Amino acid sequence: MAYKPQYGPGSTIVAANRRKQMDPSHKLEKLRDISDKDIVLMMGHRAPGSAYKTAHPPLAEQQEPNCPIRKLVTPTDGTKAGDRIRYIQFTDSMYNAPCQPYQRSYVESYRFRGMDPGTLSGRQIIECRERDLEKYAKELVNTELFDPALTGIRGCTVHGHSLRLDENGMMFDMLARTQYDKKSNTVKIVKDQVGVPLDTEVKVGKPMDDKWLKAHTTMFHSVAGTAFRDDAEYIEYVQRIHSLRTKYGFMPKE
């Protein structure tokens, strides 16, 4: 019998959305088309069109000793070229954002290679070789994992994501990296992820409507109509994990 991966428990729409996002066989819905140039501008690591900086010579030139693991693992393009390590960091509103910090780490671990995800207090970072990062970031921004109003690309000064939304449904951002245009109902990014003003603004499109957000969110929140306490299987799973971690902390003899 073939093994069928279990990406997460739960019977609610939120649980189902989490499983879909984590399952690499599920093709993420493409909602916008942000160019390679604009992805580079948002991250701010290098000037668009400039050469990638390197941390070491290309693997083909290193003459490394024979190793069975190197034969088993195919290096990513960034690793082959010796790219330096760069990052992109996201924050998600608790008000029905399509993804959330822990979920992002799970999703990226299943879908991407050669990267290091990390979840902090209300934010999520992904680090890897620079050209690999740009490819991954494009998928993270162009698909259902991103919403222009409820998802922020913030390398620093992340705080404010959990506050109430403003009158346009936008998350608070102390560095004002995004701007909302009422006439066109679109969002544009005017500063890179650490708050440096851009010479050219990046248009990331219209915020998704409430109906779409409620149908696609991975947040257990009463705003979505699905509170965590409504999913019995998820509660049982979380309680089991909590119980085992607590007992391990006490180092029981039995």
C-alpha positions in Angstrom: 0.0 0.0 0.0 1.4 3.4 -1.0 2.0 5.9 1.7 -0.4 8.9 1.5 1.1 12.1 3.1 -1.0 13.6 5.9 -0.4 17.3 5.8 -2.6 18.2 8.7 -5.8 17.3 10.7 -9.1 19.0 10.7 -12.5 19.0 8.9 -13.1 22.7 8.4 -12.4 24.9 5.4 -9.4 26.4 7.1 -7.9 22.9 7.7 -8.6 22.0 4.1 -6.9 25.2 2.8 -3.8 24.4 4.9 -3.5 21.0 3.4 -3.9 22.3 -0.1 -1.2 24.8 0.3 1.2 22.3 1.8 0.6 19.6 -0.8 3.1 20.1 -3.7 0.7 18.2 -6.0 -1.8 21.0 -5.6 -1.1 23.8 -8.1 -1.3 27.2 -6.4 -3.8 29.6 -8.0 -2.0 32.4 -9.9 -3.6 35.7 -9.1 -1.1 38.3 -10.5 2.0 38.6 -12.6 4.7 40.5 -10.8 7.8 40.7 -13.0 11.3 39.5 -12.1 12.5 43.1 -12.0 9.8 44.1 -9.5 10.5 41.1 -7.3 14.1 42.2 -7.1 13.0 45.8 -6.3 10.8 44.7 -3.5 13.5 42.7 -1.8 16.2 45.4 -2.3 19.2 43.1 -2.2 20.7 44.1 -5.6 19.9 46.4 -8.5 17.8 44.8 -11.2 19.9 43.4 -14.0 23.1 43.5 -11.9 25.3 40.3 -11.5 24.7 38.1 -8.5 27.3 38.4 -5.8 28.9 35.2 -4.7 30.0 33.6 -1.4 32.3 31.0 -3.0 33.4 29.9 -6.5 31.0 27.8 -8.6 30.8 24.1 -7.4 32.2 22.9 -10.7 35.4 24.8 -10.0 35.9 23.8 -6.3 37.3 20.3 -6.8 35.6 19.1 -3.7 36.4 15.6 -2.4 34.3 12.6 -3.5 31.2 12.3 -1.3 28.2 10.0 -1.7 25.8 12.7 -0.5 26.8 15.0 -3.3 25.9 12.3 -5.7 22.5 11.9 -4.2 21.6 15.6 -3.8 21.3 17.8 -6.9 22.4 21.3 -6.0 20.1 24.2 -6.8 21.0 26.8 -9.4 22.1 29.3 -6.8 24.2 26.7 -5.0 25.9 25.7 -8.3 26.8 29.3 -9.0 28.0 30.0 -5.4 25.4 32.7 -4.7 25.4 34.5 -1.4 22.4 33.9 1.0 19.6 36.5 1.0 16.1 36.6 2.5 12.5 37.7 2.1 10.2 38.2 5.1 6.4 38.1 5.2 3.9 39.2 7.8 0.2 38.3 7.6 -2.8 40.0 9.1 -4.9 37.9 11.5 -8.0 39.1 9.7 -8.4 36.3 7.1 -5.0 36.6 5.4 -4.6 33.7 2.9 -1.5 32.4 4.8 0.1 32.8 8.2 3.6 32.5 9.7 3.7 28.8 10.7 1.8 27.8 7.7 4.3 29.5 5.4 7.2 27.5 6.9 5.3 24.3 6.3 4.4 25.2 2.8 7.9 26.3 1.8 9.5 23.2 3.3 7.2 21.0 1.2 7.4 23.0 -2.0 11.0 24.5 -2.2 14.5 23.1 -2.0 17.7 24.5 -0.5 16.1 27.1 1.7 15.8 27.7 5.4 12.4 28.9 6.7 11.8 30.5 10.1 8.8 31.6 12.0 9.0 34.4 14.6 6.4 36.5 16.4 4.0 37.3 13.7 6.4 37.1 10.8 8.0 34.5 8.6 11.4 34.6 6.9 12.9 32.4 4.2 16.6 32.4 3.5 18.5 30.8 0.6 20.8 31.3 -2.4 19.9 34.6 -4.0 18.7 33.4 -7.5 16.7 30.6 -5.9 15.1 33.1 -3.5 14.0 35.3 -6.3 12.3 32.3 -8.0 10.6 31.2 -4.8 9.6 34.8 -3.9 7.9 35.2 -7.3 5.7 32.2 -6.6 4.9 33.4 -3.1 3.8 36.8 -4.3 2.0 35.9 -7.5 -0.2 33.1 -6.1 -3.0 32.6 -3.6 -0.4 32.8 -0.7 -0.4 36.6 -1.0 -2.9 39.4 -0.7 -1.9 43.0 -1.4 -3.8 44.3 1.6 -3.3 41.5 4.2 0.2 40.3 3.4 3.2 42.5 3.9 6.8 42.1 2.7 8.7 43.5 5.7 12.4 42.9 6.4 12.2 45.1 9.6 9.7 47.0 11.7 7.1 44.4 11.2 4.9 45.4 14.1 1.3 46.4 13.5 0.1 43.3 11.6 -2.2 42.3 14.4 -3.9 45.7 14.7 -7.3 46.5 13.2 -7.4 47.2 9.5 -7.7 50.7 8.3 -10.8 52.1 6.4 -9.4 50.6 3.1 -8.8 47.1 4.7 -5.0 47.6 4.7 -2.7 46.4 7.5 -0.8 49.1 9.5 2.8 49.6 8.5 4.9 52.0 10.4 7.3 52.4 7.4 4.5 52.9 4.9 5.9 50.5 2.4 2.6 50.2 0.6 0.0 52.7 -0.7 -3.6 52.2 -1.6 -5.1 53.9 -4.6 -8.9 54.4 -4.0 -9.6 55.3 -7.7 -8.3 52.0 -9.1 -8.7 49.9 -5.9 -5.1 48.8 -6.3 -2.1 48.6 -4.0 1.4 49.6 -4.9 4.7 49.1 -3.1 6.8 52.3 -2.8 9.6 51.1 -0.5 11.6 47.9 -0.4 11.3 45.5 2.5 13.5 47.5 4.8 11.9 50.8 4.0 14.2 52.3 1.4 12.1 54.3 -1.2 12.0 52.8 -4.7 12.7 54.8 -7.8 9.9 52.9 -9.5 6.8 51.8 -7.7 5.7 48.2 -7.9 2.0 47.5 -8.5 0.7 44.4 -6.8 -2.9 44.6 -7.9 -6.3 44.7 -6.2 -6.9 43.3 -2.7 -9.0 40.1 -2.8 -12.6 40.6 -1.7 -14.1 39.3 1.6 -15.8 36.3 -0.1 -12.5 35.1 -1.6 -10.6 35.7 1.6 -13.1 33.8 3.8 -13.0 30.8 1.3 -9.1 30.7 1.1 -7.9 31.8 4.5 -5.7 29.5 6.7 -6.5 31.5 9.8 -8.7 30.0 12.5 -10.6 33.2 13.3 -14.1 34.1 14.1 -14.0 36.7 11.3 -13.7 33.8 8.8 -16.7 32.1 10.4 -14.5 29.2 11.5 -13.1 29.4 15.0 -10.5 27.0 16.2 -12.8 25.5 18.8 -15.2 24.4 16.0 -12.7 21.8 14.6 -12.8 18.9 17.0 -10.1 16.9 15.2 -7.7 19.9 15.2 -8.3 20.4 18.9 -7.6 16.8 19.6 -4.3 17.0 17.6 -3.1 20.2 19.3 -4.0 18.9 22.8 -2.0 15.7 22.1 1.0 17.6 21.0 0.7 20.0 24.0 0.4 17.0 26.4 3.4 15.2 25.0 5.6 18.3 25.1 4.5 19.1 28.6 5.2 15.5 29.8 8.6 15.5 28.1 9.5 18.7 29.9 8.8 17.1 33.2 10.9 14.0 32.2 8.4 11.4 33.5 9.8 8.0 34.4 6.8 6.2 32.9 
